[in-house]
Amino acid sequence: MVRKVSPGEFLITTPPSLTKCRKCHRPVLAATIGGLDHHVDTGTLNDVGELAALMEGRPTYELVTEDYLVRRTVHHINAGPARHPVLAEHGCTHIPDHHIDHAWTLAAQALIFSALGATVPVDGATTSTPPF
């Protein structure tokens, strides 16, 4: 797969791609953000989850489109509720269910599926048979 590189305001930013963590084997998004490589959890966070991630020292990002992640700064957080799914830097730890924002989960899954060139099942179920 050829990854598009967009020269951002501050160095190079690439679209996220789905991969697995080498240590915990959980799915993560890999992207270059502002010239640095990052692995980001796929669980969408609510306000409490974002606060917990920040207190652990893990930066948070907004999944704006399938093309890029934007680092959330104090200015983004003070501006009010996020307009896009919020994800945290991967930490090889389980995200508690009460930290997940389920309203964004389907939107984030659709963006990730779109980035991979797949289609999202209408009923939410997966099929075990190949599409050919």
MARMAR-126525 format. One record per atom (N, C-alpha, C): residue number from 1; chain; atom name; x, y, z. Coordinates in steps of 0.2 Angstrom, whole numbers. Each point is the difference from the previous one (the first is absolute). Layout:
N
<node num="NUM" chaine="A" atome="CA" px="X" py="Y" pz="Z"/>
...
***
This chain:
132
<node num="1" chaine="A" atome="N" px="4" py="-6" pz="0"/>
<node num="1" chaine="A" atome="CA" px="-4" py="6" pz="0"/>
<node num="1" chaine="A" atome="C" px="4" py="6" pz="0"/>
<node num="2" chaine="A" atome="N" px="-1" py="5" pz="-4"/>
<node num="2" chaine="A" atome="CA" px="4" py="6" pz="-1"/>
<node num="2" chaine="A" atome="C" px="-4" py="5" pz="5"/>
<node num="3" chaine="A" atome="N" px="4" py="3" pz="5"/>
<node num="3" chaine="A" atome="CA" px="-2" py="5" pz="4"/>
<node num="3" chaine="A" atome="C" px="1" py="7" pz="-2"/>
<node num="4" chaine="A" atome="N" px="-6" py="4" pz="0"/>
<node num="4" chaine="A" atome="CA" px="1" py="7" pz="-2"/>
<node num="4" chaine="A" atome="C" px="3" py="4" pz="6"/>
<node num="5" chaine="A" atome="N" px="5" py="4" pz="-2"/>
<node num="5" chaine="A" atome="CA" px="3" py="4" pz="4"/>
<node num="5" chaine="A" atome="C" px="-2" py="7" pz="-1"/>
<node num="6" chaine="A" atome="N" px="-2" py="3" pz="5"/>
<node num="6" chaine="A" atome="CA" px="-2" py="7" pz="0"/>
<node num="6" chaine="A" atome="C" px="4" py="5" pz="4"/>
<node num="7" chaine="A" atome="N" px="4" py="5" pz="-3"/>
<node num="7" chaine="A" atome="CA" px="4" py="4" pz="4"/>
<node num="7" chaine="A" atome="C" px="-5" py="4" pz="4"/>
<node num="8" chaine="A" atome="N" px="0" py="-1" pz="6"/>
<node num="8" chaine="A" atome="CA" px="-5" py="4" pz="5"/>
<node num="8" chaine="A" atome="C" px="4" py="7" pz="2"/>
<node num="9" chaine="A" atome="N" px="-4" py="3" pz="4"/>
<node num="9" chaine="A" atome="CA" px="3" py="6" pz="3"/>
<node num="9" chaine="A" atome="C" px="6" py="-1" pz="3"/>
<node num="10" chaine="A" atome="N" px="1" py="-5" pz="4"/>
<node num="10" chaine="A" atome="CA" px="6" py="-2" pz="4"/>
<node num="10" chaine="A" atome="C" px="3" py="-6" pz="-3"/>
<node num="11" chaine="A" atome="N" px="4" py="-1" pz="-5"/>
<node num="11" chaine="A" atome="CA" px="3" py="-6" pz="-2"/>
<node num="11" chaine="A" atome="C" px="-5" py="-5" pz="-3"/>
<node num="12" chaine="A" atome="N" px="2" py="-6" pz="-1"/>
<node num="12" chaine="A" atome="CA" px="-3" py="-5" pz="-4"/>
<node num="12" chaine="A" atome="C" px="-6" py="-3" pz="4"/>
<node num="13" chaine="A" atome="N" px="-6" py="-1" pz="-3"/>
<node num="13" chaine="A" atome="CA" px="-5" py="-4" pz="3"/>
<node num="13" chaine="A" atome="C" px="-3" py="-5" pz="-5"/>
<node num="14" chaine="A" atome="N" px="0" py="-6" pz="2"/>
<node num="14" chaine="A" atome="CA" px="-3" py="-5" pz="-4"/>
<node num="14" chaine="A" atome="C" px="-7" py="-3" pz="3"/>
<node num="15" chaine="A" atome="N" px="-4" py="-3" pz="-5"/>
<node num="15" chaine="A" atome="CA" px="-6" py="-3" pz="2"/>
<node num="15" chaine="A" atome="C" px="1" py="-6" pz="5"/>
<node num="16" chaine="A" atome="N" px="-4" py="-1" pz="4"/>
<node num="16" chaine="A" atome="CA" px="1" py="-6" pz="5"/>
<node num="16" chaine="A" atome="C" px="-2" py="-6" pz="-4"/>
<node num="17" chaine="A" atome="N" px="4" py="-6" pz="2"/>
<node num="17" chaine="A" atome="CA" px="-1" py="-6" pz="-3"/>
<node num="17" chaine="A" atome="C" px="-1" py="-5" pz="6"/>
<node num="18" chaine="A" atome="N" px="-4" py="-5" pz="-1"/>
<node num="18" chaine="A" atome="CA" px="-1" py="-5" pz="5"/>
<node num="18" chaine="A" atome="C" px="5" py="-5" pz="1"/>
<node num="19" chaine="A" atome="N" px="3" py="-1" pz="6"/>
<node num="19" chaine="A" atome="CA" px="5" py="-5" pz="1"/>
<node num="19" chaine="A" atome="C" px="-1" py="-3" pz="7"/>
<node num="20" chaine="A" atome="N" px="5" py="-5" pz="2"/>
<node num="20" chaine="A" atome="CA" px="-1" py="-3" pz="7"/>
<node num="20" chaine="A" atome="C" px="6" py="2" pz="4"/>
<node num="21" chaine="A" atome="N" px="-1" py="1" pz="6"/>
<node num="21" chaine="A" atome="CA" px="6" py="2" pz="5"/>
<node num="21" chaine="A" atome="C" px="4" py="-6" pz="0"/>
<node num="22" chaine="A" atome="N" px="7" py="0" pz="0"/>
<node num="22" chaine="A" atome="CA" px="4" py="-5" pz="1"/>
<node num="22" chaine="A" atome="C" px="0" py="-3" pz="7"/>
<node num="23" chaine="A" atome="N" px="-1" py="4" pz="5"/>
<node num="23" chaine="A" atome="CA" px="0" py="-2" pz="6"/>
<node num="23" chaine="A" atome="C" px="-6" py="-4" pz="3"/>
<node num="24" chaine="A" atome="N" px="-6" py="4" pz="-1"/>
<node num="24" chaine="A" atome="CA" px="-7" py="-3" pz="3"/>
<node num="24" chaine="A" atome="C" px="-4" py="-3" pz="-6"/>
<node num="25" chaine="A" atome="N" px="2" py="1" pz="-6"/>
<node num="25" chaine="A" atome="CA" px="-4" py="-3" pz="-6"/>
<node num="25" chaine="A" atome="C" px="-7" py="3" pz="-1"/>
<node num="26" chaine="A" atome="N" px="-1" py="6" pz="3"/>
<node num="26" chaine="A" atome="CA" px="-7" py="3" pz="-1"/>
<node num="26" chaine="A" atome="C" px="1" py="4" pz="-6"/>
<node num="27" chaine="A" atome="N" px="-6" py="1" pz="-4"/>
<node num="27" chaine="A" atome="CA" px="0" py="5" pz="-6"/>
<node num="27" chaine="A" atome="C" px="1" py="7" pz="2"/>
<node num="28" chaine="A" atome="N" px="5" py="3" pz="-4"/>
<node num="28" chaine="A" atome="CA" px="1" py="7" pz="2"/>
<node num="28" chaine="A" atome="C" px="1" py="4" pz="-7"/>
<node num="29" chaine="A" atome="N" px="-1" py="6" pz="0"/>
<node num="29" chaine="A" atome="CA" px="1" py="4" pz="-6"/>
<node num="29" chaine="A" atome="C" px="7" py="3" pz="0"/>
<node num="30" chaine="A" atome="N" px="4" py="-1" pz="-6"/>
<node num="30" chaine="A" atome="CA" px="6" py="3" pz="0"/>
<node num="30" chaine="A" atome="C" px="0" py="6" pz="-5"/>
<node num="31" chaine="A" atome="N" px="3" py="5" pz="2"/>
<node num="31" chaine="A" atome="CA" px="1" py="6" pz="-4"/>
<node num="31" chaine="A" atome="C" px="6" py="4" pz="2"/>
<node num="32" chaine="A" atome="N" px="2" py="4" pz="-5"/>
<node num="32" chaine="A" atome="CA" px="5" py="5" pz="1"/>
<node num="32" chaine="A" atome="C" px="-4" py="7" pz="1"/>
<node num="33" chaine="A" atome="N" px="1" py="3" pz="6"/>
<node num="33" chaine="A" atome="CA" px="-4" py="6" pz="2"/>
<node num="33" chaine="A" atome="C" px="6" py="5" pz="2"/>
<node num="34" chaine="A" atome="N" px="0" py="5" pz="-4"/>
<node num="34" chaine="A" atome="CA" px="5" py="6" pz="1"/>
<node num="34" chaine="A" atome="C" px="7" py="-3" pz="0"/>
<node num="35" chaine="A" atome="N" px="1" py="-5" pz="-5"/>
<node num="35" chaine="A" atome="CA" px="7" py="-2" pz="-1"/>
<node num="35" chaine="A" atome="C" px="2" py="-6" pz="5"/>
<node num="36" chaine="A" atome="N" px="-4" py="-2" pz="4"/>
<node num="36" chaine="A" atome="CA" px="1" py="-5" pz="5"/>
<node num="36" chaine="A" atome="C" px="-5" py="-6" pz="-1"/>
<node num="37" chaine="A" atome="N" px="3" py="-6" pz="1"/>
<node num="37" chaine="A" atome="CA" px="-4" py="-6" pz="-1"/>
<node num="37" chaine="A" atome="C" px="-4" py="-1" pz="7"/>
<node num="38" chaine="A" atome="N" px="-6" py="-2" pz="-1"/>
<node num="38" chaine="A" atome="CA" px="-4" py="-1" pz="6"/>
<node num="38" chaine="A" atome="C" px="-5" py="-6" pz="-1"/>
<node num="39" chaine="A" atome="N" px="-1" py="-4" pz="6"/>
<node num="39" chaine="A" atome="CA" px="-5" py="-5" pz="0"/>
<node num="39" chaine="A" atome="C" px="-6" py="2" pz="4"/>
<node num="40" chaine="A" atome="N" px="-6" py="0" pz="-2"/>
<node num="40" chaine="A" atome="CA" px="-6" py="3" pz="3"/>
<node num="40" chaine="A" atome="C" px="-5" py="-6" pz="1"/>
<node num="41" chaine="A" atome="N" px="-3" py="0" pz="6"/>
<node num="41" chaine="A" atome="CA" px="-5" py="-5" pz="1"/>
<node num="41" chaine="A" atome="C" px="-6" py="1" pz="-4"/>
<node num="42" chaine="A" atome="N" px="-4" py="-5" pz="-2"/>
<node num="42" chaine="A" atome="CA" px="-6" py="1" pz="-4"/>
<node num="42" chaine="A" atome="C" px="-6" py="1" pz="4"/>
<node num="43" chaine="A" atome="N" px="0" py="0" pz="7"/>
<node num="43" chaine="A" atome="CA" px="-6" py="1" pz="4"/>
<node num="43" chaine="A" atome="C" px="-1" py="8" pz="0"/>
<node num="44" chaine="A" atome="N" px="-6" py="2" pz="-1"/>
<node num="44" chaine="A" atome="CA" px="-2" py="7" pz="0"/>
<node num="44" chaine="A" atome="C" px="-2" py="2" pz="7"/>
<node num="45" chaine="A" atome="N" px="3" py="5" pz="2"/>
<node num="45" chaine="A" atome="CA" px="0" py="2" pz="7"/>
<node num="45" chaine="A" atome="C" px="-6" py="6" pz="2"/>
<node num="46" chaine="A" atome="N" px="-3" py="-1" pz="6"/>
<node num="46" chaine="A" atome="CA" px="-4" py="6" pz="2"/>
<node num="46" chaine="A" atome="C" px="4" py="5" pz="4"/>
<node num="47" chaine="A" atome="N" px="-3" py="5" pz="3"/>
<node num="47" chaine="A" atome="CA" px="4" py="5" pz="4"/>
<node num="47" chaine="A" atome="C" px="4" py="-4" pz="6"/>
<node num="48" chaine="A" atome="N" px="-3" py="-4" pz="3"/>
<node num="48" chaine="A" atome="CA" px="4" py="-4" pz="6"/>
<node num="48" chaine="A" atome="C" px="6" py="-4" pz="-3"/>
<node num="49" chaine="A" atome="N" px="-2" py="-3" pz="-5"/>
<node num="49" chaine="A" atome="CA" px="6" py="-4" pz="-3"/>
<node num="49" chaine="A" atome="C" px="6" py="4" pz="-3"/>
<node num="50" chaine="A" atome="N" px="-2" py="6" pz="-3"/>
<node num="50" chaine="A" atome="CA" px="5" py="4" pz="-2"/>
<node num="50" chaine="A" atome="C" px="4" py="3" pz="6"/>
<node num="51" chaine="A" atome="N" px="-3" py="2" pz="5"/>
<node num="51" chaine="A" atome="CA" px="3" py="2" pz="6"/>
<node num="51" chaine="A" atome="C" px="5" py="-5" pz="3"/>
<node num="52" chaine="A" atome="N" px="-3" py="-6" pz="0"/>
<node num="52" chaine="A" atome="CA" px="4" py="-6" pz="3"/>
<node num="52" chaine="A" atome="C" px="7" py="-1" pz="-4"/>
<node num="53" chaine="A" atome="N" px="-1" py="0" pz="-7"/>
<node num="53" chaine="A" atome="CA" px="6" py="-1" pz="-4"/>
<node num="53" chaine="A" atome="C" px="5" py="6" pz="1"/>
<node num="54" chaine="A" atome="N" px="-3" py="6" pz="0"/>
<node num="54" chaine="A" atome="CA" px="5" py="6" pz="1"/>
<node num="54" chaine="A" atome="C" px="3" py="-1" pz="7"/>
<node num="55" chaine="A" atome="N" px="-3" py="-2" pz="5"/>
<node num="55" chaine="A" atome="CA" px="3" py="-1" pz="7"/>
<node num="55" chaine="A" atome="C" px="5" py="-5" pz="0"/>
<node num="56" chaine="A" atome="N" px="0" py="-5" pz="-5"/>
<node num="56" chaine="A" atome="CA" px="5" py="-5" pz="-1"/>
<node num="56" chaine="A" atome="C" px="5" py="2" pz="-4"/>
<node num="57" chaine="A" atome="N" px="0" py="6" pz="-3"/>
<node num="57" chaine="A" atome="CA" px="5" py="3" pz="-4"/>
<node num="57" chaine="A" atome="C" px="0" py="-2" pz="-7"/>
<node num="58" chaine="A" atome="N" px="-6" py="-3" pz="-2"/>
<node num="58" chaine="A" atome="CA" px="-1" py="-2" pz="-7"/>
<node num="58" chaine="A" atome="C" px="-4" py="6" pz="-4"/>
<node num="59" chaine="A" atome="N" px="3" py="3" pz="-5"/>
<node num="59" chaine="A" atome="CA" px="-4" py="5" pz="-4"/>
<node num="59" chaine="A" atome="C" px="-6" py="-3" pz="-3"/>
<node num="60" chaine="A" atome="N" px="-5" py="5" pz="-2"/>
<node num="60" chaine="A" atome="CA" px="-6" py="-2" pz="-3"/>
<node num="60" chaine="A" atome="C" px="0" py="3" pz="-7"/>
<node num="61" chaine="A" atome="N" px="-4" py="-3" pz="-4"/>
<node num="61" chaine="A" atome="CA" px="-1" py="2" pz="-7"/>
<node num="61" chaine="A" atome="C" px="-7" py="0" pz="-2"/>
<node num="62" chaine="A" atome="N" px="-2" py="4" pz="-5"/>
<node num="62" chaine="A" atome="CA" px="-6" py="0" pz="-4"/>
<node num="62" chaine="A" atome="C" px="1" py="-3" pz="-6"/>
<node num="63" chaine="A" atome="N" px="-4" py="-5" pz="-2"/>
<node num="63" chaine="A" atome="CA" px="0" py="-4" pz="-6"/>
<node num="63" chaine="A" atome="C" px="-5" py="5" pz="-5"/>
<node num="64" chaine="A" atome="N" px="3" py="5" pz="-3"/>
<node num="64" chaine="A" atome="CA" px="-4" py="4" pz="-4"/>
<node num="64" chaine="A" atome="C" px="-3" py="-3" pz="-6"/>
<node num="65" chaine="A" atome="N" px="4" py="-3" pz="-4"/>
<node num="65" chaine="A" atome="CA" px="-2" py="-4" pz="-6"/>
<node num="65" chaine="A" atome="C" px="4" py="-6" pz="0"/>
<node num="66" chaine="A" atome="N" px="-1" py="-5" pz="-5"/>
<node num="66" chaine="A" atome="CA" px="4" py="-5" pz="0"/>
<node num="66" chaine="A" atome="C" px="7" py="2" pz="-3"/>
<node num="67" chaine="A" atome="N" px="1" py="6" pz="-1"/>
<node num="67" chaine="A" atome="CA" px="7" py="3" pz="-3"/>
<node num="67" chaine="A" atome="C" px="4" py="2" pz="6"/>
<node num="68" chaine="A" atome="N" px="-2" py="2" pz="6"/>
<node num="68" chaine="A" atome="CA" px="5" py="2" pz="4"/>
<node num="68" chaine="A" atome="C" px="-3" py="1" pz="8"/>
<node num="69" chaine="A" atome="N" px="4" py="-1" pz="4"/>
<node num="69" chaine="A" atome="CA" px="-1" py="1" pz="7"/>
<node num="69" chaine="A" atome="C" px="3" py="7" pz="2"/>
<node num="70" chaine="A" atome="N" px="-4" py="4" pz="5"/>
<node num="70" chaine="A" atome="CA" px="3" py="6" pz="2"/>
<node num="70" chaine="A" atome="C" px="1" py="0" pz="8"/>
<node num="71" chaine="A" atome="N" px="5" py="2" pz="2"/>
<node num="71" chaine="A" atome="CA" px="2" py="0" pz="7"/>
<node num="71" chaine="A" atome="C" px="-5" py="5" pz="4"/>
<node num="72" chaine="A" atome="N" px="-3" py="-3" pz="5"/>
<node num="72" chaine="A" atome="CA" px="-4" py="5" pz="4"/>
<node num="72" chaine="A" atome="C" px="4" py="4" pz="5"/>
<node num="73" chaine="A" atome="N" px="0" py="6" pz="0"/>
<node num="73" chaine="A" atome="CA" px="3" py="4" pz="4"/>
<node num="73" chaine="A" atome="C" px="-4" py="3" pz="6"/>
<node num="74" chaine="A" atome="N" px="2" py="4" pz="4"/>
<node num="74" chaine="A" atome="CA" px="-4" py="4" pz="5"/>
<node num="74" chaine="A" atome="C" px="-5" py="4" pz="-3"/>
<node num="75" chaine="A" atome="N" px="1" py="3" pz="-6"/>
<node num="75" chaine="A" atome="CA" px="-4" py="4" pz="-4"/>
<node num="75" chaine="A" atome="C" px="-6" py="-4" pz="-2"/>
<node num="76" chaine="A" atome="N" px="1" py="-6" pz="-3"/>
<node num="76" chaine="A" atome="CA" px="-5" py="-4" pz="-2"/>
<node num="76" chaine="A" atome="C" px="-5" py="-2" pz="5"/>
<node num="77" chaine="A" atome="N" px="3" py="-2" pz="6"/>
<node num="77" chaine="A" atome="CA" px="-4" py="-3" pz="6"/>
<node num="77" chaine="A" atome="C" px="-4" py="6" pz="3"/>
<node num="78" chaine="A" atome="N" px="3" py="6" pz="0"/>
<node num="78" chaine="A" atome="CA" px="-4" py="5" pz="3"/>
<node num="78" chaine="A" atome="C" px="-5" py="3" pz="-4"/>
<node num="79" chaine="A" atome="N" px="0" py="-2" pz="-7"/>
<node num="79" chaine="A" atome="CA" px="-5" py="2" pz="-5"/>
<node num="79" chaine="A" atome="C" px="-7" py="-3" pz="1"/>
<node num="80" chaine="A" atome="N" px="0" py="-5" pz="4"/>
<node num="80" chaine="A" atome="CA" px="-6" py="-4" pz="1"/>
<node num="80" chaine="A" atome="C" px="0" py="-7" pz="-3"/>
<node num="81" chaine="A" atome="N" px="-6" py="-3" pz="0"/>
<node num="81" chaine="A" atome="CA" px="0" py="-7" pz="-3"/>
<node num="81" chaine="A" atome="C" px="4" py="-1" pz="-6"/>
<node num="82" chaine="A" atome="N" px="3" py="-6" pz="-1"/>
<node num="82" chaine="A" atome="CA" px="3" py="-1" pz="-6"/>
<node num="82" chaine="A" atome="C" px="-5" py="-1" pz="-6"/>
<node num="83" chaine="A" atome="N" px="2" py="2" pz="-6"/>
<node num="83" chaine="A" atome="CA" px="-4" py="-1" pz="-6"/>
<node num="83" chaine="A" atome="C" px="1" py="-6" pz="-4"/>
<node num="84" chaine="A" atome="N" px="6" py="-4" pz="2"/>
<node num="84" chaine="A" atome="CA" px="2" py="-6" pz="-3"/>
<node num="84" chaine="A" atome="C" px="2" py="-5" pz="6"/>
<node num="85" chaine="A" atome="N" px="0" py="-6" pz="-2"/>
<node num="85" chaine="A" atome="CA" px="2" py="-5" pz="5"/>
<node num="85" chaine="A" atome="C" px="7" py="1" pz="3"/>
<node num="86" chaine="A" atome="N" px="0" py="-1" pz="6"/>
<node num="86" chaine="A" atome="CA" px="7" py="2" pz="4"/>
<node num="86" chaine="A" atome="C" px="3" py="-7" pz="2"/>
<node num="87" chaine="A" atome="N" px="6" py="-1" pz="-2"/>
<node num="87" chaine="A" atome="CA" px="4" py="-6" pz="1"/>
<node num="87" chaine="A" atome="C" px="6" py="2" pz="4"/>
<node num="88" chaine="A" atome="N" px="3" py="-5" pz="4"/>
<node num="88" chaine="A" atome="CA" px="6" py="2" pz="4"/>
<node num="88" chaine="A" atome="C" px="6" py="-4" pz="-3"/>
<node num="89" chaine="A" atome="N" px="6" py="2" pz="2"/>
<node num="89" chaine="A" atome="CA" px="6" py="-3" pz="-2"/>
<node num="89" chaine="A" atome="C" px="0" py="-7" pz="3"/>
<node num="90" chaine="A" atome="N" px="2" py="-5" pz="-3"/>
<node num="90" chaine="A" atome="CA" px="0" py="-7" pz="2"/>
<node num="90" chaine="A" atome="C" px="4" py="-1" pz="6"/>
<node num="91" chaine="A" atome="N" px="-3" py="-4" pz="5"/>
<node num="91" chaine="A" atome="CA" px="4" py="-1" pz="6"/>
<node num="91" chaine="A" atome="C" px="0" py="-7" pz="2"/>
<node num="92" chaine="A" atome="N" px="-2" py="-5" pz="-4"/>
<node num="92" chaine="A" atome="CA" px="0" py="-7" pz="2"/>
<node num="92" chaine="A" atome="C" px="-4" py="-2" pz="6"/>
<node num="93" chaine="A" atome="N" px="-5" py="4" pz="1"/>
<node num="93" chaine="A" atome="CA" px="-5" py="-1" pz="6"/>
<node num="93" chaine="A" atome="C" px="-7" py="0" pz="-3"/>
<node num="94" chaine="A" atome="N" px="-4" py="-4" pz="4"/>
<node num="94" chaine="A" atome="CA" px="-7" py="0" pz="-2"/>
<node num="94" chaine="A" atome="C" px="-4" py="7" pz="2"/>
<node num="95" chaine="A" atome="N" px="-4" py="2" pz="-5"/>
<node num="95" chaine="A" atome="CA" px="-4" py="6" pz="1"/>
<node num="95" chaine="A" atome="C" px="-6" py="-2" pz="4"/>
<node num="96" chaine="A" atome="N" px="-2" py="2" pz="6"/>
<node num="96" chaine="A" atome="CA" px="-6" py="-1" pz="3"/>
<node num="96" chaine="A" atome="C" px="-6" py="2" pz="-4"/>
<node num="97" chaine="A" atome="N" px="-5" py="-4" pz="0"/>
<node num="97" chaine="A" atome="CA" px="-6" py="1" pz="-3"/>
<node num="97" chaine="A" atome="C" px="-3" py="7" pz="1"/>
<node num="98" chaine="A" atome="N" px="0" py="2" pz="6"/>
<node num="98" chaine="A" atome="CA" px="-3" py="7" pz="2"/>
<node num="98" chaine="A" atome="C" px="5" py="6" pz="-2"/>
<node num="99" chaine="A" atome="N" px="5" py="-2" pz="-4"/>
<node num="99" chaine="A" atome="CA" px="4" py="6" pz="-3"/>
<node num="99" chaine="A" atome="C" px="-1" py="0" pz="-8"/>
<node num="100" chaine="A" atome="N" px="-4" py="-5" pz="-2"/>
<node num="100" chaine="A" atome="CA" px="-1" py="0" pz="-7"/>
<node num="100" chaine="A" atome="C" px="-7" py="4" pz="-2"/>
<node num="101" chaine="A" atome="N" px="1" py="4" pz="-5"/>
<node num="101" chaine="A" atome="CA" px="-6" py="4" pz="-3"/>
<node num="101" chaine="A" atome="C" px="-3" py="-4" pz="-5"/>
<node num="102" chaine="A" atome="N" px="-5" py="-4" pz="1"/>
<node num="102" chaine="A" atome="CA" px="-3" py="-4" pz="-4"/>
<node num="102" chaine="A" atome="C" px="-4" py="4" pz="-6"/>
<node num="103" chaine="A" atome="N" px="-1" py="6" pz="1"/>
<node num="103" chaine="A" atome="CA" px="-3" py="4" pz="-6"/>
<node num="103" chaine="A" atome="C" px="4" py="1" pz="-5"/>
<node num="104" chaine="A" atome="N" px="7" py="0" pz="1"/>
<node num="104" chaine="A" atome="CA" px="5" py="1" pz="-5"/>
<node num="104" chaine="A" atome="C" px="3" py="-7" pz="-3"/>
<node num="105" chaine="A" atome="N" px="-2" py="-5" pz="3"/>
<node num="105" chaine="A" atome="CA" px="3" py="-6" pz="-2"/>
<node num="105" chaine="A" atome="C" px="-1" py="-2" pz="-7"/>
<node num="106" chaine="A" atome="N" px="-7" py="0" pz="-2"/>
<node num="106" chaine="A" atome="CA" px="-2" py="-2" pz="-7"/>
<node num="106" chaine="A" atome="C" px="3" py="5" pz="-5"/>
<node num="107" chaine="A" atome="N" px="1" py="6" pz="2"/>
<node num="107" chaine="A" atome="CA" px="3" py="5" pz="-5"/>
<node num="107" chaine="A" atome="C" px="7" py="-1" pz="-1"/>
<node num="108" chaine="A" atome="N" px="4" py="-2" pz="6"/>
<node num="108" chaine="A" atome="CA" px="7" py="-1" pz="-1"/>
<node num="108" chaine="A" atome="C" px="1" py="-7" pz="-4"/>
<node num="109" chaine="A" atome="N" px="-4" py="-5" pz="1"/>
<node num="109" chaine="A" atome="CA" px="0" py="-6" pz="-3"/>
<node num="109" chaine="A" atome="C" px="-1" py="1" pz="-8"/>
<node num="110" chaine="A" atome="N" px="-5" py="5" pz="-1"/>
<node num="110" chaine="A" atome="CA" px="-1" py="1" pz="-8"/>
<node num="110" chaine="A" atome="C" px="6" py="4" pz="-3"/>
<node num="111" chaine="A" atome="N" px="3" py="4" pz="4"/>
<node num="111" chaine="A" atome="CA" px="6" py="4" pz="-3"/>
<node num="111" chaine="A" atome="C" px="6" py="-5" pz="-1"/>
<node num="112" chaine="A" atome="N" px="1" py="-5" pz="5"/>
<node num="112" chaine="A" atome="CA" px="5" py="-5" pz="0"/>
<node num="112" chaine="A" atome="C" px="-1" py="-4" pz="-6"/>
<node num="113" chaine="A" atome="N" px="-6" py="-3" pz="-1"/>
<node num="113" chaine="A" atome="CA" px="-2" py="-4" pz="-5"/>
<node num="113" chaine="A" atome="C" px="1" py="3" pz="-7"/>
<node num="114" chaine="A" atome="N" px="-2" py="7" pz="0"/>
<node num="114" chaine="A" atome="CA" px="1" py="3" pz="-6"/>
<node num="114" chaine="A" atome="C" px="8" py="1" pz="-2"/>
<node num="115" chaine="A" atome="N" px="4" py="1" pz="5"/>
<node num="115" chaine="A" atome="CA" px="7" py="1" pz="-1"/>
<node num="115" chaine="A" atome="C" px="3" py="-6" pz="-3"/>
<node num="116" chaine="A" atome="N" px="-3" py="-6" pz="2"/>
<node num="116" chaine="A" atome="CA" px="3" py="-6" pz="-2"/>
<node num="116" chaine="A" atome="C" px="-3" py="-3" pz="-7"/>
<node num="117" chaine="A" atome="N" px="-5" py="4" pz="-2"/>
<node num="117" chaine="A" atome="CA" px="-3" py="-2" pz="-6"/>
<node num="117" chaine="A" atome="C" px="-6" py="-5" pz="0"/>
<node num="118" chaine="A" atome="N" px="-2" py="-1" pz="6"/>
<node num="118" chaine="A" atome="CA" px="-5" py="-6" pz="2"/>
<node num="118" chaine="A" atome="C" px="-7" py="3" pz="0"/>
<node num="119" chaine="A" atome="N" px="-5" py="-4" pz="1"/>
<node num="119" chaine="A" atome="CA" px="-7" py="3" pz="1"/>
<node num="119" chaine="A" atome="C" px="-2" py="-2" pz="7"/>
<node num="120" chaine="A" atome="N" px="-4" py="4" pz="3"/>
<node num="120" chaine="A" atome="CA" px="-3" py="-1" pz="6"/>
<node num="120" chaine="A" atome="C" px="-6" py="-4" pz="0"/>
<node num="121" chaine="A" atome="N" px="0" py="-6" pz="3"/>
<node num="121" chaine="A" atome="CA" px="-7" py="-4" pz="0"/>
<node num="121" chaine="A" atome="C" px="-5" py="4" pz="3"/>
<node num="122" chaine="A" atome="N" px="-6" py="0" pz="-4"/>
<node num="122" chaine="A" atome="CA" px="-6" py="4" pz="2"/>
<node num="122" chaine="A" atome="C" px="-3" py="-2" pz="7"/>
<node num="123" chaine="A" atome="N" px="0" py="-7" pz="1"/>
<node num="123" chaine="A" atome="CA" px="-3" py="-2" pz="6"/>
<node num="123" chaine="A" atome="C" px="5" py="-1" pz="6"/>
<node num="124" chaine="A" atome="N" px="6" py="2" pz="-1"/>
<node num="124" chaine="A" atome="CA" px="5" py="0" pz="5"/>
<node num="124" chaine="A" atome="C" px="3" py="-7" pz="0"/>
<node num="125" chaine="A" atome="N" px="-2" py="-5" pz="-3"/>
<node num="125" chaine="A" atome="CA" px="2" py="-7" pz="0"/>
<node num="125" chaine="A" atome="C" px="6" py="-1" pz="-5"/>
<node num="126" chaine="A" atome="N" px="4" py="-4" pz="1"/>
<node num="126" chaine="A" atome="CA" px="5" py="-2" pz="-5"/>
<node num="126" chaine="A" atome="C" px="-2" py="-7" pz="-3"/>
<node num="127" chaine="A" atome="N" px="3" py="-1" pz="-6"/>
<node num="127" chaine="A" atome="CA" px="-2" py="-6" pz="-3"/>
<node num="127" chaine="A" atome="C" px="7" py="-4" pz="0"/>
<node num="128" chaine="A" atome="N" px="-1" py="-7" pz="0"/>
<node num="128" chaine="A" atome="CA" px="6" py="-4" pz="0"/>
<node num="128" chaine="A" atome="C" px="2" py="-2" pz="-7"/>
<node num="129" chaine="A" atome="N" px="-5" py="1" pz="-5"/>
<node num="129" chaine="A" atome="CA" px="2" py="-2" pz="-6"/>
<node num="129" chaine="A" atome="C" px="3" py="5" pz="-4"/>
<node num="130" chaine="A" atome="N" px="5" py="-1" pz="-4"/>
<node num="130" chaine="A" atome="CA" px="3" py="5" pz="-4"/>
<node num="130" chaine="A" atome="C" px="-5" py="3" pz="-5"/>
<node num="131" chaine="A" atome="N" px="2" py="6" pz="-2"/>
<node num="131" chaine="A" atome="CA" px="-5" py="4" pz="-5"/>
<node num="131" chaine="A" atome="C" px="1" py="-2" pz="-7"/>
<node num="132" chaine="A" atome="N" px="3" py="-6" pz="-2"/>
<node num="132" chaine="A" atome="CA" px="1" py="-2" pz="-7"/>
<node num="132" chaine="A" atome="C" px="-3" py="-6" pz="-1"/>
***
